[in-house]
Each structure stands twice: as C-alpha cells, then as structure tokens.
Amino acid sequence: MGGNYFEQIAQEIFKHKRLMEQLEAENRELRQQLADLRAGRGIFVDIAGSRFALRDSASPRDRLVRTR
C-alpha cells in the first residue's frame, strides 16, 4: 500500500508540473500579446474605407504568422 500511495502522489505531482508548464507558456503568450498591444502592433484604423496600421513595423512574431 505504501508504494501505491507514493505512486499516486508522484502522478499528481507530475500532473501539477505539466499544468504549471502550460500555464507559464500561456502567461508568456499573454504577456507578449499585451506588449504588442501596448506598442500598437497589430492595431489598424479604418478611415473612410482606407486601412492604416497604427505602427509601421510588425513584430517578428507577426511576420512568422503571416508566412505560414
């Protein structure tokens, strides 16, 4: 029984580690999105049917998305 209990604890720790890694990755992505928004990247203004970028240069991340 002791070994089984230890195995259950080890599995739960592993699950929590995986969840933590996923949350950290999501946090990095959200922080990058916030930084892009604060810098004006990816924001466009439409004036009388003409579209203008709020910022001329796209982030390297934006360029990667466009080439896929």
Secondary structure, 3 states (H helix, E strand, C coil): CHHHHHHHHHHHHHHHHHHHHHHHHHHHHHHHHHHHHHHCCCCEEEECCEEEECCCCCCHHHHHHHHC
